[in-house]
Amino acid sequence: MGQACATQSVMCQMILSENSSLFNSLPVLKDELFRLRKSRYVEEIKKFIVEGARIAGDTALDPVCEQGQESVVSVLLEAGAVVNTVNTPLIQAAGNGHNSVVQVLLESGAVVNKTNKGGWTALLSSAKEGHLDVVTTLLEARADVDMQLSNGTTALELASMWGHLKIVQTLIDFGASVDLVDENGESALTTAANEGSSNVVEFLLDMGASVDLAGHSGWTSLVVAAYYGHVDVMRILLKRGASVDEPQEDGLTALHMVCKGGYYDAVEMLLENGADVDHPDKKGVTALMVAVSNGHVDVIRLLVDKGACLDKQLPVGWTALHPASTEGHADVVALLLDKGANCGDSSLVYAAELGQTEVVRVLLEKGATVDLPGKDGWTSLMMASQNGHTDIVKLLIQSHADVNKQRSKG
C-alpha cells in the first residue's frame, strides 16, 4: 500500500514538473486519475489541482477540455478544479465541438457568457466553427445570443460568414437580431453576401434582414456580392428588391464592381434589372471606363451594345479611350474605335509616351491625327523620341509625322 501511495505521489509530481507535457502523457494521466478516483488518493489529485499543474499558462482542466476528454474532465472537476479560469475551459471545449464536455462544465457552474482574453465567448467560438449541437446547448443554457466581440462581430455574423446555415437558423430561433452590425457597419447579410453563401442570404432575407443595409463605407450586400462576382447572391438580392444603382461612399455602384472584375453574367444581370449604364462615381468614372482599364473586352462590348457613352469625359478630359491607350489594351482600343469612339484626342500622344507600340499602331490604322499635340503642346513623335521608343518613332514617321514640327505653346 505504501508503494502504491508513493507511486501515485510520484505521478502527480511528474505532472507538476515544468518540463512535463500533459498532452504527451494524457493517456497515462487518464488511467492514473481513474485509479486515484477509485482509491483513497483523491488528495493527490487535489494537490495536482491546487498547485496549478500549469503548462504554458494553462491549468490541467484546459487541455483536456480542448481534447474532449470527458472522463478526465469529470475527475478533475470532482477533485475541485476551477471551472471559470482565465483561459475558460468552456470556450476551449465549445470551439472544438465537444458538446458532452460543454454540458459537464455547465453543470459544474461554468459561466456561459464568460469571455477569454480575446473577448470570445463559448457561443461565438462554436458558431464560428460550425458546431450546431454545442451552439444549441449553450443557447438552452441562456447564452447571450447577441453578445459581440470587441469589434462588434456577433455569433450570427460569424455563422453567416462561414456558411453555417443551420446555426444561423438556430441563432435566429433563439432571438438573434438579424440586422445587428459590427463596428464597420457590416451585418450578417453583408457578410454572407461577401462569402457567396446564397442559402444563408436567402434565409436572412426571409427573416427580415434589410436588403439595402449598408456598412460605413456605403457598401450594400449587392455591392459586396458584385465585387466578388457572386451572381447567385446578386440574383437573390435583386429579386428581393435591392437597389440596383445604390452607390457606396465614393459613388461606385454594383455595376462598377462587376465591370472591374469582368463578370459578364453579372453585368448582364444588372443591366437587365435597370442599372444605369453611364452612372458616374464621384470622380466621373463610368462602368465602361472601369471595364476598359481592366481590359475586359466582352464586358466592354456588352456595355457599348447597351448604350454606354463612348466619349463621356472625366473632368480632366479623358474618355474611355485614354485608359485603353495608356495601359496597352490594343484590342480594346480597336473595339472602341470600331464602335465609334472619337479618335481625335490625345490618346496617341499618351500611348507614344508610354511605349505602347501596338496601341499606337491601332490608333494610326484607325485614323488618329499623327501630329495632334497634347494639352502641353507635345506631339506623339516628340514624346516617343524623348522616351527612346524607337519602334514607335519609326511607326509615326511612316505615318508622315512632321519631324520638324515645333512644340505648340498651348
GUMAR-359014 format. One record per residue (C-alpha): x, y, z; residue in one letter. Coordinates in Angstrom, 3 decimals, decimal comma. Each point is the difference from the previous one (the first is absolute). Layout:
X_Y_Z_A
...
END
This chain:
0,000_0,000_0,000_M
2,863_2,345_0,877_G
1,593_-0,729_-3,383_Q
-3,286_0,812_-1,770_A
-0,227_3,285_1,871_C
3,541_0,861_-0,969_A
-0,747_-0,880_-3,624_T
-3,027_2,266_-0,103_Q
1,932_2,818_1,641_S
2,806_-0,351_-2,529_V
-2,553_0,110_-2,831_M
-1,452_3,267_1,268_C
3,440_1,484_0,531_Q
0,952_-0,985_-3,562_M
-3,037_1,811_-1,375_I
0,755_3,030_2,153_L
3,514_0,234_-1,422_S
0,605_2,988_-2,313_E
1,495_-2,320_-2,598_N
-3,006_-2,281_-0,053_S
-2,250_-0,103_-3,070_S
-3,589_-0,679_0,939_L
-0,906_-0,701_-3,590_F
2,703_-2,630_-0,399_N
-0,936_-1,729_3,256_S
-3,764_0,347_-0,393_L
-0,744_-3,764_-0,332_P
2,101_-0,719_3,091_V
-1,586_2,900_1,862_L
-3,463_-1,267_-0,840_K
0,752_-3,489_1,329_D
1,626_1,313_3,140_E
-2,830_2,406_0,750_L
-2,492_-2,831_-0,219_F
2,057_-2,077_2,397_R
0,204_2,935_2,354_L
-3,716_0,653_-0,349_R
-0,788_-3,524_1,150_K
2,514_0,074_2,807_S
0,690_2,033_3,074_R
2,593_2,095_-1,866_Y
-2,397_2,728_-1,079_V
2,131_2,371_2,061_E
2,774_-0,527_-2,541_E
-2,321_1,256_-2,749_I
-0,927_2,975_2,145_K
3,664_0,807_0,402_K
0,366_-0,155_-3,766_F
-2,905_2,447_-0,368_I
0,882_2,358_2,829_V
3,653_0,371_-0,937_E
-0,982_0,931_-3,539_G
1,560_-2,602_-2,269_A
0,490_2,799_-2,502_R
1,230_-0,765_-3,489_I
0,576_3,206_-2,039_A
-2,317_1,865_2,365_G
-2,794_-2,561_-0,093_D
-1,457_-1,936_2,891_T
-0,445_-3,741_-0,243_A
-3,636_0,503_-0,967_L
0,741_2,141_-3,070_D
1,685_-2,525_-2,318_P
-2,304_-2,888_0,873_V
-2,998_2,192_-0,831_C
1,622_0,924_-3,280_E
0,619_-3,690_-0,721_Q
-3,514_-1,038_1,040_G
1,108_-2,401_2,722_Q
-3,341_-0,064_1,807_E
0,915_-2,654_2,533_S
3,188_1,827_1,005_V
-1,914_3,271_0,181_V
-2,462_-1,618_2,402_S
2,801_-1,297_2,210_V
1,669_3,405_0,140_L
-3,257_1,777_0,769_L
-0,815_-2,458_2,779_E
3,428_0,695_1,434_A
-0,700_3,722_0,117_G
1,318_1,366_-3,288_A
-0,942_3,644_-0,526_V
-2,418_0,105_-2,921_V
0,079_3,742_-0,735_N
3,698_0,680_-0,560_T
1,507_2,749_-2,152_V
0,391_-2,315_-2,983_N
-3,602_-1,138_0,382_T
-0,211_-3,788_-0,449_P
-3,580_0,421_-1,216_L
1,178_1,970_-3,030_I
2,658_-2,574_-0,794_Q
-2,505_-2,833_0,146_A
-2,612_1,940_-1,969_A
2,372_1,125_-2,729_G
1,115_-3,570_-0,564_N
-3,508_-1,409_-0,118_G
0,087_-2,066_3,191_H
-3,655_0,294_0,936_N
0,059_-2,571_2,799_S
2,884_1,854_1,660_V
-1,879_3,275_-0,422_V
-2,975_-1,537_1,782_Q
2,168_-1,275_2,854_V
1,629_3,410_0,418_L
-3,337_1,810_0,015_L
-1,364_-2,420_2,579_E
3,093_0,725_2,086_S
-0,603_3,738_0,019_G
1,790_1,266_-3,101_A
-1,136_3,545_-0,798_V
-1,590_-0,290_-3,423_V
0,828_3,570_-1,085_N
3,515_0,173_1,430_K
2,539_1,466_-2,418_T
3,644_-0,862_-0,497_N
2,778_2,556_-0,468_K
-1,004_0,471_-3,633_G
-3,598_0,767_0,880_G
-1,361_-3,289_-1,351_W
-2,822_-1,884_1,647_T
-0,806_-3,677_-0,391_A
-2,928_0,889_-2,266_L
2,072_2,209_-2,282_L
2,669_-2,674_-0,303_S
-2,378_-2,889_-0,699_S
-2,044_2,066_-2,470_A
3,141_0,809_-1,972_K
1,177_-3,603_-0,044_E
-3,397_-1,381_-1,000_G
-0,824_-2,151_3,022_H
-3,799_-0,011_-0,066_L
-0,498_-2,287_2,999_D
2,258_2,164_2,150_V
-1,722_3,184_-1,147_V
-3,360_-1,507_0,937_T
1,243_-1,112_3,414_T
1,382_3,460_0,755_L
-3,143_1,780_-1,124_L
-2,127_-2,303_2,110_E
2,282_0,960_2,886_A
-0,936_3,634_-0,715_R
3,109_1,143_-1,800_A
-0,315_3,607_-1,184_D
-0,917_-0,508_-3,659_V
1,008_3,554_-0,985_D
3,215_0,277_2,001_M
2,700_1,645_-2,097_Q
3,759_-0,091_-0,358_L
1,886_3,245_0,603_S
-0,455_0,852_-3,696_N
-3,732_-0,590_0,219_G
-0,071_-3,373_-1,746_T
-2,873_-2,232_1,119_T
-0,502_-3,753_-0,055_A
-2,519_0,507_-2,809_L
2,556_1,877_-2,087_E
2,618_-2,695_0,604_L
-2,377_-2,805_-0,924_A
-1,066_1,929_-3,104_S
3,606_0,625_-0,964_M
0,804_-3,700_0,052_W
-3,241_-1,103_-1,635_G
-1,351_-1,926_2,993_H
-3,668_0,210_-0,989_L
-1,404_-2,215_2,764_K
1,833_2,009_2,625_I
-1,304_3,221_-1,541_V
-3,514_-1,429_0,227_Q
0,509_-1,089_3,604_T
1,398_3,358_1,085_L
-2,960_1,833_-1,506_I
-2,386_-2,504_1,598_D
1,524_1,037_3,314_F
-0,499_3,682_-0,730_G
3,155_1,200_-1,754_A
-0,376_3,509_-1,433_S
0,194_-0,468_-3,750_V
1,170_3,553_-0,808_D
2,458_0,506_2,864_L
3,204_1,500_-1,431_V
3,659_-0,046_0,999_D
2,299_3,009_0,321_E
0,331_0,184_-3,792_N
-3,742_0,029_-0,448_G
0,044_-3,525_-1,427_E
-2,946_-2,277_0,698_S
-0,556_-3,728_-0,312_A
-1,492_0,619_-3,458_L
2,935_1,968_-1,376_T
2,354_-2,605_1,448_T
-1,892_-2,869_-1,636_A
-0,094_1,935_-3,282_A
3,743_0,524_0,251_N
0,577_-3,746_0,287_E
-2,520_-0,941_-2,698_G
-2,163_-2,026_2,389_S
-3,212_0,196_-2,009_S
-1,999_-2,290_2,298_N
0,921_2,096_3,031_V
-0,802_3,219_-1,873_V
-3,412_-1,319_-0,975_E
-0,814_-1,131_3,523_F
1,078_3,299_1,554_L
-2,226_1,872_-2,433_L
-2,856_-2,344_0,906_D
0,609_0,976_3,612_M
-0,284_3,702_-0,768_G
3,581_1,088_-0,642_A
0,155_3,461_-1,603_S
1,013_-0,585_-3,607_V
1,609_3,432_-0,477_D
1,634_0,331_3,421_L
3,431_1,490_-0,647_A
3,261_-0,020_1,926_G
1,826_3,175_0,971_H
1,659_0,124_-3,435_S
-3,404_-0,172_-1,639_G
0,388_-3,552_-1,267_W
-3,361_-1,760_-0,204_T
-0,299_-3,767_-0,276_S
-0,522_0,377_-3,760_L
3,185_2,031_-0,401_V
1,922_-2,518_2,108_V
-1,307_-2,957_-2,011_A
0,755_1,882_-3,222_A
3,586_0,659_1,044_Y
0,620_-3,730_0,374_Y
-2,135_-1,028_-2,969_G
-2,474_-2,063_2,014_H
-2,682_-0,120_-2,696_V
-2,385_-2,288_1,894_D
0,027_2,300_3,017_V
-0,509_3,044_-2,218_M
-2,973_-1,671_-1,646_R
-1,624_-0,677_3,375_I
0,605_3,548_1,217_L
-1,421_1,545_-3,162_L
-3,095_-2,190_0,203_K
-0,443_1,187_3,588_R
0,068_3,639_-1,063_G
3,617_1,063_0,396_A
0,668_3,450_-1,458_S
1,948_-0,675_-3,174_V
1,688_3,418_-0,149_D
0,507_0,621_3,727_E
3,460_1,627_0,144_P
2,598_-0,560_2,661_Q
1,848_2,844_1,691_E
2,171_0,854_-3,012_D
-2,885_-0,298_-2,430_G
0,867_-3,400_-1,425_L
-2,952_-2,299_-0,662_T
-0,404_-3,737_-0,398_A
0,466_0,477_-3,757_L
3,418_1,564_0,536_H
0,969_-2,978_2,155_M
-0,957_-2,725_-2,446_V
1,642_1,909_-2,849_C
3,225_0,166_1,984_K
-0,050_-3,755_0,486_G
-1,113_-0,757_-3,549_G
-3,026_-1,983_1,154_Y
-1,960_-0,056_-3,257_Y
-3,096_-1,816_1,289_D
-0,231_2,348_2,962_A
0,320_3,058_-2,251_V
-2,754_-1,341_-2,219_E
-2,228_-0,693_3,006_M
0,403_3,507_1,406_L
-0,737_1,609_-3,353_L
-3,081_-2,182_-0,419_E
-1,128_1,208_3,431_N
0,268_3,626_-1,010_G
3,498_1,013_1,039_A
1,037_3,407_-1,370_D
2,697_-0,885_-2,506_V
1,591_3,458_0,213_D
-0,317_0,594_3,752_H
3,184_1,867_1,043_P
1,757_-0,237_3,325_D
1,005_3,166_1,845_K
3,012_0,419_-2,294_K
-2,078_-0,443_-3,129_G
1,178_-3,550_-0,720_V
-2,558_-2,171_-1,792_T
-0,323_-3,768_-0,131_A
1,349_0,077_-3,565_L
3,156_1,756_1,142_M
0,461_-2,595_2,739_V
-0,432_-2,893_-2,438_A
2,383_1,672_-2,458_V
2,685_0,536_2,663_S
-0,120_-3,706_0,792_N
-0,073_-1,157_-3,626_G
-3,250_-1,964_0,123_H
-0,888_-0,022_-3,702_V
-3,230_-2,009_0,224_D
-1,322_2,205_2,784_V
0,929_3,133_-1,940_I
-1,837_-1,274_-3,047_R
-3,072_-0,755_2,123_L
0,014_3,456_1,595_L
0,339_1,724_-3,353_V
-2,775_-2,118_-1,487_D
-2,175_1,052_2,952_K
0,615_3,654_-0,763_G
3,044_0,989_2,035_A
1,322_3,400_-1,054_C
3,352_-0,485_-1,721_L
1,170_3,583_0,302_D
-1,170_0,894_3,511_K
2,776_2,052_1,554_Q
1,588_0,276_3,400_L
0,570_3,530_1,349_P
3,563_-0,189_-1,381_V
-1,362_-0,745_-3,461_G
0,806_-3,695_-0,146_W
-2,387_-2,448_-1,667_T
-0,042_-3,799_0,095_A
2,500_0,011_-2,874_L
2,691_1,539_2,204_H
0,398_-2,821_2,549_P
-0,190_-2,545_-2,803_A
2,855_1,804_-1,738_S
2,212_0,650_3,011_T
-0,358_-3,507_1,414_E
0,760_-1,731_-3,275_G
-3,342_-1,624_-0,760_H
0,314_0,082_-3,784_A
-2,990_-2,293_-0,525_D
-2,154_2,290_2,130_V
1,183_3,052_-1,913_V
-0,968_-1,693_-3,261_A
-3,422_-0,948_1,375_L
-0,762_3,508_1,272_L
1,005_1,578_-3,278_L
-2,007_-2,550_-1,980_D
-2,998_0,868_2,171_K
0,405_3,691_-0,784_G
2,213_1,474_2,708_A
1,549_3,347_-0,873_N
3,579_-0,477_-1,133_C
0,741_3,715_-0,157_G
1,398_0,360_3,491_D
3,418_-0,386_1,595_S
-0,085_-3,769_0,523_S
2,710_-0,392_-2,640_L
2,288_2,359_1,899_V
-0,401_-1,939_3,257_Y
0,498_-3,375_-1,689_A
3,145_1,260_-1,738_A
1,373_1,408_3,248_E
-0,523_-3,277_1,857_L
1,381_-2,245_-2,716_G
-3,259_-1,755_-0,865_Q
1,061_-1,031_-3,501_T
-3,032_-2,108_-0,935_E
-2,395_2,666_1,220_V
1,800_2,608_-2,103_V
-0,253_-2,315_-3,004_R
-3,761_-0,467_0,491_V
-0,625_3,718_0,519_L
1,879_0,867_-3,161_L
-1,841_-2,679_-1,979_E
-3,311_1,371_1,282_K
0,791_3,535_-1,104_G
1,509_1,765_3,005_A
1,501_3,378_-0,907_T
3,715_-0,645_0,128_V
1,112_3,545_0,850_D
-2,821_0,921_2,372_L
1,661_1,412_3,121_P
-1,002_-0,738_3,534_G
-1,086_2,656_2,462_K
3,597_0,942_0,752_D
0,796_0,453_-3,693_G
2,083_-3,155_-0,475_W
-0,697_-2,234_-3,000_T
0,143_-3,787_-0,058_S
3,319_0,066_-1,862_L
1,526_2,323_2,565_M
-1,091_-2,215_2,893_M
1,129_-3,244_-1,630_A
3,369_1,516_-0,881_S
0,515_1,486_3,442_Q
-0,682_-3,349_1,676_N
2,083_-2,083_-2,384_G
-2,808_-2,032_-1,563_H
1,699_-0,671_-3,342_T
-2,654_-2,317_-1,451_D
-2,695_2,586_0,635_I
2,129_2,758_-1,524_V
0,279_-2,112_-3,151_K
-3,749_-0,645_-0,068_L
-0,767_3,701_0,342_L
2,454_0,995_-2,726_I
-1,499_-2,656_-2,283_Q
-3,345_1,673_0,670_S
1,478_3,328_-1,139_H
0,597_1,611_3,377_A
1,634_3,414_-0,383_D
3,542_-0,443_1,293_V
0,520_3,778_0,024_N
-3,202_0,949_1,756_K
0,565_2,203_3,019_Q
-1,706_-0,227_3,322_R
-3,071_2,195_0,107_S
-0,328_2,442_2,874_K
-3,539_-1,041_0,763_G
END
